Structure formats: C-alpha cells, structure tokens
C-alpha cells in the first residue's frame, strides 16, 4: 500500500504540487488537471492495487492532495463481506425483531395516530 501526500499551491497562472517527504512534483493549469497528473505519477511509483484520492482546500490558494494505492480499498470491501457472512450465520435471527420494530414505529407515526390531518 502506498500513500502519497502532496502540498498544492496556486500561483495565479497555474497550480503546482510537491510531494510531502518525497520527490514527485507536477504542475497544471487547473486543480483537476493537477490531480490527474499526480494520480498518474503515484500509480507509476506503486502499482499494487486500487486508487483512492482526496483533494482538500486549505486556503483559496493552497490545498492538500492525497493518493492512496493498494490495501485501503480492499479493507471496507472485505469488512463488509465479513459482516455479511456473520449476519447470515446467526445475525439474521437477531435482525428480525429490528425489522418488526421499524414497522411498529411507522404505524405509530401515521396521520391517524397524530390526531390531525394535513387536509382537515
């Protein structure tokens, strides 16, 4: 898994970025183009799996861009599958009363139970 963090700055004419604790750099006319270049550069360095990225503005002329490659994308998928398997084995019986409770709550919130109608 590779994590690449970039400090991005707007000089007025173009956006530039330099990797925090690294040597990757890029520049482009727009933040979107800069992000595309940085993802490509990070993927060239680490080809271990899926890619996630986030762009966060710090001020009107600076931002932080992070690219995560690899293991981070497999975590939630595996976790969801494991949780789904647990629900199928024994959790399904425990979830049945919750569904009934929701139905009862919906009945309690009906128009008739409140004592007034929107069209009265």
C-alpha positions in Angstrom: 0.0 0.0 0.0 1.3 3.4 -0.9 0.2 6.7 0.5 1.3 9.9 -1.4 0.6 13.3 0.1 1.1 16.5 -1.9 1.1 20.1 -1.0 -0.6 22.1 -3.8 -0.3 25.8 -4.4 -1.9 28.3 -6.8 0.4 30.9 -8.2 -2.3 32.6 -10.2 -1.3 31.2 -13.6 -1.0 27.5 -12.6 -1.3 25.0 -9.8 1.9 23.2 -8.7 2.3 20.4 -6.3 5.2 18.8 -4.4 5.2 15.5 -2.6 5.5 15.8 1.2 8.5 13.7 2.1 9.2 12.6 -1.5 10.4 13.7 -4.8 7.2 13.7 -7.0 6.2 17.1 -8.5 3.7 18.3 -11.1 2.0 21.5 -12.3 -1.1 22.2 -14.4 -3.5 25.0 -15.3 -6.4 23.7 -13.1 -6.6 21.8 -9.9 -8.4 19.0 -11.7 -5.6 18.5 -14.2 -3.1 18.6 -11.4 -4.9 15.9 -9.6 -4.9 13.7 -12.7 -1.2 14.2 -13.2 -0.5 13.4 -9.5 -2.6 10.2 -9.6 -0.7 9.1 -12.7 2.7 9.8 -11.1 1.7 8.0 -7.9 0.4 5.0 -10.0 3.8 4.9 -11.8 5.5 4.6 -8.5 3.2 2.0 -6.9 1.1 -0.5 -8.9 -0.2 -2.5 -6.0 -4.0 -2.1 -6.5 -6.9 0.3 -6.4 -6.6 4.0 -6.2 -8.4 6.4 -3.9 -7.7 10.2 -3.7 -8.9 13.2 -1.8 -8.3 16.9 -2.5 -8.8 19.3 0.4 -8.6 23.1 0.1 -6.7 24.7 3.0 -7.0 28.3 1.7 -8.1 29.8 -1.6 -4.6 29.3 -3.0 -3.4 26.1 -1.3 -4.6 22.5 -0.9 -3.6 19.1 0.2 -4.0 16.2 -2.2 -3.6 12.6 -1.1 -3.4 9.4 -3.2 -3.8 6.0 -1.6 -2.9 3.0 -3.7 -3.5 -0.6 -2.6 -4.8 -2.0 0.6 -7.1 0.8 1.7 -9.7 0.0 -1.0 -9.7 -3.7 -0.1 -10.4 -3.1 3.6 -14.0 -1.9 3.5 -14.9 -4.5 0.9 -13.5 -7.3 2.9 -15.0 -5.9 6.1 -18.4 -5.7 4.5 -18.3 -9.3 3.3 -17.2 -10.5 6.7 -20.1 -8.6 8.4 -22.5 -10.0 5.8 -21.3 -13.5 6.5 -21.8 -13.1 10.2 -25.3 -11.8 9.6 -26.2 -14.8 7.5 -25.0 -17.3 10.1 -26.6 -16.0 13.3 -27.3 -12.3 12.9 -30.4 -12.9 10.7 -32.4 -14.1 13.6 -31.3 -11.2 15.7 -32.2 -8.7 13.0 -35.8 -9.9 12.6 -37.1 -8.1 15.7 -35.5 -4.9 14.5 -37.5 -5.1 11.3 -40.7 -5.6 13.3 -39.8 -2.6 15.5 -39.5 -0.4 12.4 -42.9 -1.5 11.2 -44.4 -0.7 14.6 -42.7 2.7 14.6 -44.0 3.5 11.2 -47.6 2.7 12.3 -47.2 5.0 15.3 -46.2 7.9 13.1 -49.2 7.6 10.8 -51.5 10.6 10.2 -54.4 9.0 12.1 -52.4 8.5 15.3 -51.4 12.2 15.5 -55.0 13.3 15.8 -54.9 15.7 12.8 -54.7 15.5 9.1 -52.9 17.7 6.7 -56.1 18.3 4.7 -58.5 18.9 7.5 
